[in-house]
Structure formats: C-alpha cells, structure tokens
Amino acid sequence: MNVPVEFKRRRMIILCLLAALIGVIATVIAKVLLLAIAFCTNLFWFHTISIHPVELVNHHFSPIYILVPVLGGLVVGLMARYGSSAIRGHGIPEVMENILTKESRIPRRITFLKPLSAAIAIGSGGPFGAEGPIIATGSSVGSWIGRHFYFHEYERKILLAVGAAAGMTAIFGTPLAAVFICIELLLFEFSAKSFIPVIIGVSTAYSIRLATGHTAPEFPIGEVAEAVNGWNTLFYIVAGAISGAVACVVSKIVFWVEDKFEHLPIHWMWWPMIGGVAVGVIGYYDPRTLGVGYSNIINALQGNILLWPALTLLIFKFISWAIALGSGTSGGTLAPLLTFGSSLGVVLSFIGIHFFPDIGITIQVTALVCMSSMFSGATRAVLTSTVFALEVTGAHFGIAPLLLGNSAAFLFSIFFLKETIMTEKIARRGIFVPQDYYSIRGK
C-alpha cells in the first residue's frame, strides 16, 4: 500500500488530531470493557450486581457451575448468528483481514458487539484475555472515524491502527509495544507518516491511564535475587528456544481443533456451547483456568508458584483455551499465551536450577523470557514481544535475555510454522499476508 500522492501535510495534521481523539475514545472503551467483564463475572458466578473486579482462580464452585460457560457460549453464538459473525475469533486476525482485503473498513456494529460478546465470553469463564477484543474494538472506532471524514484507504489504515494501539495501551500500559505491534502486524511498514499518528494515539491513552492512577506495571516481577550474567543468559536462550517450539505446537493444535469444529454436522452458532462444556469441566477441576487469570501470570513472574501447579496450569489452561478458541467464540489470545509462557518458564527454571545450581538461574527471569518468547514464537513479532515484556513488568535488566530468547523463538517459528497464529486463518482463505515491509513497498 503505497502512500498516495495527495497525502498532504494538512491531512497529516488532521490525522494527528483525530489520533488523539481516538486515543481518548479507545481508552474509555477499554475501561468499559474491563468493567463489563467484571459485571458479567459477578453476575454469572456470584449472582450479584457489581463492577468490582474479581478473578475466579481462588474459588471452587459446585458441579452445576459447569453450565455457566455453556450458557455464555450460547449467548455469544446467538450474537454471532443474528448480530455479526465478525465477533467470532480473537480480534487481531480479523483486523488484519480488514486491512488487507476490505480497505480498512470495519462494520460499525463491531464497536458494540465485539466488547459485549467478549465480556460475556470471559465473564462466563472463557480462558481469554481482554486485549484482542479491545484491539478489534479500537480498530473499529478508527475505521469508523476514517470513513466518516472520507479519508483514503491508506489514512483509514492508520486510524484503524491508532485505535488498536490505544486500546492495547489502555489495557496493559505498554505504549511502545503498542506502536511496534502496529508496525509488525497491522501497518506492515516503517514510515513516520504512518506511525506518528499511532504514537500520538498511544501517548494520549497512556497519559489518561497515568492520570487515573495506573502508574505501576501491570505484571510486576518483584525482586530478583541473581543478576543476569553470561552463563545464565545461555540458559535463558535455550528456554526461549523451547518456548518457541512450544508456541509452534500450540498454534498447530489450535487450528487442528478449528478444523475439527468445521466438520461438525451442526451450525457454527452452537459451537461456542460445545467449547463451553470443555471450559466448564476443566474449570471445575482447576478454577485457575477460568477467566483472564492475570494473577496466574503475576504469580509465575514473582516465583510464587511451584513446579507441579505450574505444569498443571499450563496443560489445563491450554486445553481449555484451545477448545474454546477453536469453537469460534469471542476472546483474546495474548493473555493465554503469556500464561502458557510464564508457566512453562517456571517448569524450566526448576529443571535448570536442579541441573545447573551454580549459574544463578532464577524463576522470575526464566518466566519472563519464556512468557515473551511464547508470544514471539506464536506471532513472530519479536520487537513487540521484547518491548511488551519490558514495559508490562518494568524488568529492564532483562533486555539481553529477552532479545536473545525471542530471537531463538522466532527462528523456531519460521522453520516449523508456515503461518503464525495471527495469519493462519487469513492465509487459508487465500489472502496474501506480507511477512516484511518490502512486500508492501513492492521491492
């Protein structure tokens, strides 16, 4: 998508002003989505009317509550069938498809239906994150404003990216990572004319986040006993490579599950209910798999989880998430990937400490590297994964192991995955997804 000749300085100023507006709107929508998730969680599981945030990881419910995710799946299926099928999926691939094939036009109703369906899916126990839906919703806002002001396709793409990045910043407080995810997954180019409006949008969202008292990292890593050195960095590289290999397996299994759902002799409207059965049964035996579960990530990053609990969380959360996501319900992939990676990091750290007790391996750093490398291996967004891990934890001492671990995960991904978890579905529809900036520029 080459920059049109008529992309003048005056239009650039207008884009930047609208980017600030979109940053405000996306932040408000992100906050509303989080409150809606809290409301649905309290309503479904505790039968109370409240917007107080609550996680389900420490609660044990009676067997009848297995039906709660089934009910949530039914509602989401009905919304997709009679509202818009575009609410299905985890958000980012759908945004990419709209950029590549639909001139960055997203239906206006997605602005309302996507966050509502995600709140119901997650609030009823779905093992998803809120970031995918808010990225999709923010993108819809940017697309709608772009169409309303009669912008060109290239300019609409920028505004769409602004909404996505601002939403991600509002959720995680990661402005630089939000800019990089736009460059690596949405804009497919490195140009000041495209990412300056994105910077303005995320800066606006981040400023509002700070002004409302959210100044601490979303996933604080805590104190680290041992500094990063040359020997334990080698271990962290290996851990990153293993995470990349696991990310390849995770991606393949997810799409294998989707294929199995495609062959079911019933309408896709009912698939989220089937996924809800798996979520409910697994959640009954291990409540840590229910909902977003950010506390699981924090516990791993702070070394507050033992080997066996980490391993069971990794296995059960993955099974629940893969079946639920494959059923076509509404929810994000980033938080689950972070959970898988941080839990795997805990497991690998115990193994490493057992065999190499003298090189200073720590649970916290291993969990951090594996969390980021899982994201990198699944998406191939190396810069986004690295910067995200640094911003969301404040662990700036981990720059070297993060870069090396993410690079190792990336290498595994390009050798063993033809497409990523973000592009597989699009590629199956015959849509060409650029893998680098040169593809866009025609070089």
LUMKESE-811306 format. One record per residue: x, z, y of N, C-alpha, C in turn. Coordinates in steps of 0.1 Angstrom, whole numbers, plus 5000, padded with zeros to 4 digits. Last residue first. Example, Ala and Ser with C-alpha at 12.3 -4.5 7.8 and 13.67 -1.06 7.14 Angstrom:
<atoms>
512850714978513750714989512950795000;513250784943512350784955513250784967;
</atoms>
This chain:
<atoms>
509249674959510649644958511049634943;506749744967506949614962508349574960;506049994975506649904985506949764980;505250104951504350094962504849984972;507550114937506450034931505450014942;509150284950509450144951508350054946;508350544944508050484957508250334958;507150554910508150584921507650514933;505050494894505950604889507050644900;501650404899503050394903503850524898;499450314875499850434883501350424886;496950084869498450094871498650214880;494350124847494750134861496250154862;493150124822493750004827494250004841;492250364814491250274820491850154825;494550494808493750454797492650354801;495450574833496150464826495350414815;493850804837493750684846494350564839;494650974817493250934817493050804826;497351014824496950954811495550894811;498151144847497950994848497350934835;498451414844497751364856497351224855;500051434822498751494821497851454833;501651114821501651254823500251304822;502750874797502050914809502051064810;504550884776504350754783503750784797;506751134767505351104772505350974780;509351154760508351174749506951154754;511051094781511351044768510251054758;509951224803510051074804510451014790;510051494794508751424797508851274796;512751554792511951554780510651474782;513251534820513951444810513151444797;511751754830511451614834512051514824;513151964819511851944815511351804819;515551934834515551924819514151894814;514651984859515251854856515251834841;513852254857512852144860513352004857;516352374853515352384843514252274845;517552304878518152254865517152264854;515952434897516252284898516752234884;515952694887514752624888514952474888;518652774888517952764875516652684876;518852754918519652674908519052664895;516852934929516852784932517652704921;516353204927516153124915516352974917;516353344950517553354942517553254930;513853344960514753234964516053234957;510953414952512253444944513253334948;508453404961509453454970510753474964;506353294946506953414942507853474952;505553064959504553144953505053274949;508052934966507052984976506053084971;509252874941509952954951508953014961;507352714929507752844922508452934932;507252504947506052584944506452714939;509752384944509352454957508152544955;509452294917510552384922510152454934;507252124917507352234908508352344913;507951934936506752014938506852144930;510151814924510351884937509151974939;508951714900510051804900510151884913;506451614885506651644900507651754901;505751574859506951504864507151524879;503651714847503351634858504451544863;504751864826503451804824503051704835;507251944835507151864823505851794822;506552104857507351984859507151894847;505052314845504452234855505152104857;507152414829505952374823505152274832;508952494849509352384841508152324833;507652714860507852594868508152474860;507752884838506452854845506552734853;510452894832509552834823508252804829;511353034855511852904852510952834843;509953284853509853194865510253054862;510753384828509353354830509153254842;513453424835513053324824511653284825;513253614854513753484858513453384847;512053834840511453774852511953634855;513753894818512453844816511853774828;517153794821516053874825514753814821;520453794808519153734808518053834812;523253874808522353904819521053834820;524853844786524953744797523953764808;524654014764525654044774525753944786;522953944744522654064752523554084764;521853704728522853704739522653824748;519853764710520953694705522153694715;517953914726518353964713519653894708;517653764749518253894750518753944737;516353534737517653524743518353664745;513953654729514853584719516253584724;512853734753513153834742514053774732;512653484766513653584771513953694761;510753354751512153304751513053404756;508453514759508853494745510353454744;508453464787508653604781509053594767;508053184787509253244793509553384788;505453174778506553114770507853174774;504253284800504153354787505253304778;504753084819505353224821505253304808;503452864808504952864810505453004812;500752934806501552894794503052914797;500352984834500153094824500953064811;500752734845501552844849501452964839;498652604832499952564829500952674833;496352734844496652744830498152704826;496852654872496952794868497152814852;496452374869497752434874497852574869;494052264862495052274852496252354856;490552354870491852304873492852334862;487252214862488252324864489652264866;484352134845484952134858485952244859;484451964812483852054822484652044835;485251804791484851744803484151834813;486351894768484951884768484351814781;488951944774488651824767487151794766;488752194785489052084794488751954787;488052344762487152344773487452224782;490252294745488952254741488052244753;492352394761492452254757491052214752;491652664766491752574777491652424772;491752774740490552784748490552674759;494452724733493352664725492052664733;495852864754495952724753494852664745;495053124749494653064762494752914761;496253164724494753164725494353104738;499053124729498353054718496853044721;499653304750500053164751499253084741;498753544740498153494752498453344753;500553574718499153554715498353504728;502953604733502753494723501353474720;502453844748502753714754502553594745;502154034727501054004737501253864744;504754024716503653974708502453944717;506554104738506653974731505353934724;504854244767505754244756505654114748;504954264802504254214790505254204779;506054274827505154384823504354344810;507754114842508254174830507354284824;506753984863507254114866507754184853;505753754852506753734862507453874865;503653864836504853794830505953784839;501953964856502554054846503753994839;501253724869502053824876502653924866;499753594849501053534854501853634861;497653764846498553734834499853684839;496453754870497153884867498053864854;495053524870496253524877497153654874;492653434855493753514849495053514857;490353274856491553224861492753304855;488553314824488653304838490053254842;489953464794488753424802489153414817;492053554780491953414781490753364791;491853824779492853774788492653624790;490153894758489553864771490553814781;490053794727491153824737490653794751;487653784714488753854707489953874717;486053664734485653784728486753864721;487453424739487453534749486953664744;486853284716488253324718488353444728;484053254720484653314708486053364710;483953124746483353254743483853324731;485452884742485852984752485253114749;483852764722485252804719485752904729;481452734736481452814724482952854721;482252564757481952694760481852784748;482452314744483652384748483452524751;479652284741480552304729481852364733;479052254768478452364760479252394747;480352024775480752144780480252274773;478651824760480051864756480551994762;476251744769476251864761477651904757;476851514783476251624791476351754783;477551314765478551394771478051514779;475251304737475551274751476651364757;476651284704475751334714476151294728;478551234683477251154684476251214693;481951224694480751304691479451224692;484051084703483451034691482251124687;485051224725484451094727483751044715;486151454714484851464720484151334722;488551334705487651384695486251404701;489751284730489351164721488351214710;490251544739489251454746488851334737;492151614720490851684720489851594727;494151444728493651434715492351494714;494651544753494051414752493551384738;495751794745494651784754493951654753;498051714730496851784724495651774732;499651604750499251524739497951584732;500251834766499551714772498951624761;501552004748500352044755499551924760;503851854743502851884732501551924738;504951854769504651734762503651754751;505452134771504452064781504051924775;507452174752506052224750505052164759;509452044766509051994753507652044749;509652204788509352064790508852004777;510452444776509152434783508752294785;513052354768511952394758510552394764;514252324793514052214784513052234773;514152584802513452484809513152364801;515852704784514452754784513652644791;518252574791517652554777516252594777;518552684816518352534815517752504801;518852944810517652914817517452754817;521352944798520152984790518952934797;522852874820522852784809521652814800;522453104835521952974840521852874829;523953294823522553294820521853174826;526553194831526153204817524653204815;526553204860526753074853526353084838;523753404871525153374871525353244862;521453594890521753464883523153434883;521653954885521653824894521853704885;519354174871520554104870520553974879;516854284878518054374876519354294876;514654224903515354164892516654234890;511354334914512854354914513454284901;508754084918509354214917510854214917;507353854922508053864910508653994908;503953784932505253854935506053874922;502153534938502653594925504053664927;501753504965500653514956500953574942;503553694989503553584979502353614969;501753815018502653835006502553714997;499853765037501253735041502253745029;496953735046497553705033499053665036;495653795070496253905063496953865050;494753585085493753665078494353765069;497053455094496153535103495153615097;497853325070498653445076497853525085;495853135069496053225058496853355063;496252995092494953075091495153175079;498652885086498552975098497353055097;498052715065498952835063498852935074;496452525078495852605067496752735065;498352425095497152485100496552575090;500152325077500552425087499352495093;498652125065499052245057499552355066;498351945087497152005080497552125072;500951885094500151945104498952015097;501751755070502451875075501551955085;500051535071499951635060500651765064;501051395093499651455094499451555082;503651335081503551425093502051475095;503451155060503451305057503451395069;503150895071502150945062502251105060;505150865089503850825093502750875084;507450915073506951015083505550985088;507350865039507250805052506750905062;507450795008508150895017508350835030;504750764985505750714994506350825002;502450854971503450754965504350694975;500451024978500750914987501650814981;500151174953498951114960499450994969;502451274940501251244932500151174939;504551314959504851274945503651224937;503351374983504351274983504451224968;501751594976501151474981502051354980;503551774967502651724957501951594963;504951824992505651754981504651694971;502951975005503451845011504151765000;502752194988501652104991501951974996;505252304991504952244978503752154979;505052395017506052295014505652225001;502852595015502752465024503752355020;501452794997502652714994502652585002;499252964993500152995003501452915001;497252904974498452964969499453004981;494852824989494752894976496052974973;495852685011494852795013494752885001;497352484999497952585007497052705009;495252334987496252394979497052504986;493952245010493252325001494252404992;495952085022495452205029494752295020;496251885003497351975006496852105013;493651755005494151814992495251914994;493551685032492551775026493051835013;495751505032495751615041494751725035;494851305015496051385011496051515019;492851195031492551245018493651345014;494451105052493451215055493051275042;495850895039496551005045495651125047;493750735031494550795021495350915026;492850645056491950735048492750805037;494950485062494750605070493850705063;494650275044495950355044495750485052;492150185051492350245038493650325038;491350275085491750185075491950255062;488450455097489850435095490050335084;485850535107486250395105487750375104;485150795109485750745120486350605118;484050825083483150845095483750785107;486150785066485150685066484250695079;487651025072488250895073487250775074;485751215064486151205079486751065081;485751175036484551155044484851135059;488451225030487951095028486651065036;488651495036489451405043488951265041;486651595017486551615032487351515040;487851514993486551464997486351475012;490151684994490351534994489051464998;488951924990489651895003489851745005;488051884964487051904975487751874988;490351864949489451754949488451764961;491552104955492251984959491251864960;489652274944489752274958490552154963;489952204916488652174923488852174939;492652284913492252154911490952114918;492652574918493352474927492952334925;491552754902490652704913491352594921;491952714866492352754880491452694890;490252824836490852724845491352794858;488652894813490052934814490852844824;485353014820486252904818487652934821;483653224827484753254818485653134815;481853174847481253204833482353214823;483553104867482853234868482253274855;484252844860485252954860484653094860;481752714862482652704850483552814849;480952784888480152824877480952824864;482952684904482652824905481852874893;482752414897483952484893483752634894;480352344909480452334894481652414889;480952394936479952464929480052464914;483052214941483352354941482252434934;481551964935482752004928483052154929;479351954952479151964938480352014930;480351924978479452034975479452064960;481951694978482251814986481551934983;480451514964481551584956482051704964;478851384982478251494974479351574966;480451174992480251295000479751414991;482751014971481351034974481251174981;485650884985485150984976483751014980;487950634989486650664992486150764981;490450504986490350644990488950684995;489850264974490250264988490050404994;489650284947488450284955488650304969;492050284932491050184929489850184939;493850484941494350364936493350254934;492250694951493250634959493650494954;490750754928490050714941491050644950;492750844911492050724908491250664920;493551084924494550974923493750844920;491251234920491651194933492651084933;491251254892490151184898490451144913;493651404888493551264884492451184890;492751654902493751574907493751424901;490251744886490351724900491451624904;489651784859490451894866490851854880;486251704848487751694848488351794857;483351614867484051634854485551624856;482351524890482751664890483451694877;481451264886482751274891483251424892;478851254879479751264868481251284873;476551434898477551334898478551354887;473751514889474351524902475351414904;473051484862472051454872472551464887;475451534848474551434844473651394855;476651754861477451624860476451504856;474651944859475151904872475851764871;474651974831473451924838473851874852;477252074827476851944821475651884828;477052314840477952214845477552084839;475052444824474852424838475752314844;476452454799475152384801474852354815;478652614806478852474802477552394803;477352864810478052794821478252644818;476452904784475452884795476052814807;478852944772478052834767476952804778;479953164784480553034787479652924782;477853344772477953324787478753194790;477853394745476953284750477153254765;479453604742480053474737479153364743;477953824746478553764758479353634754;477253934722476253844729476853774741;479354104715479353964710478353874717;480354284745479754274732479654134728;483754284760482254264760481654264746;486254444778485854394764484254394764;488554374804487154414800486954354786;490754274815490854414810489454464806;490254014824491354034814491354174808;488553934843487953974830488954014820;488654024877489153954866488654014853;487053994909487154064896487753974886;486254024943487053954933487254044920;482954064954484254134952485054064941;480553974958481553874960482953944959;477554044939478754084946479753974948;475154154921475254054932476454104940;475554174885475554234899475654124909;476154124859474854124863474654194877;478654094848478354234851476854244857;478853814842479353914833478954064835;477453664861477453624847477753744838;477953794886476653764881476553744866;480753804888479953924888478553904882;481253524887481853614877481053744876;479953434909479453394896480053484885;481453564929480053584928479553554914;484053464925483753604924482353634922;483453194931483953224917483753374915;482753224958481753174948482153204934;485153294969484053394969482953354959;486653064964487053184958485953294957;485052884980485152864965485652994958;485552995005484152995000484152974985;488252935007487753075008486353085002;488152655007488852724997488452874996;486652605030486052565017486752645006;488452695049487152755048486552735035;490552505044490752645043489452725041;489252265051489652285037489952435035;488852315079487752295070488152325056;491552325088490652435090489452425080;492552075080493152195076492252315077;490951905095490751915081491352035075;492051955120490651995118490352005103;494551855117494451995120493052045117;493951585112494551665102494451815104;492951515137491951525126492651605114;495451505150494351595154493351615144;496651295135497251435135496251535140;495051075140495251125127495751275126;495551055168494151085163494251145149;498150975167497851095174496451145169;497950735154498750835148498350975154;496550575171495950615159496650725152;498550545190497350615194496650665181;500550395176500850535180499550615183;498950205150499550225163499750375166;498549995127498750145127499550175139;498349725125497649795136497649945135;499749665102500449635115499749715126;499649915076499049805083499749785097;502049985052501450035064500949915072;501249885018502049875030501249925042;500850004988500050005000500950005012;
</atoms>
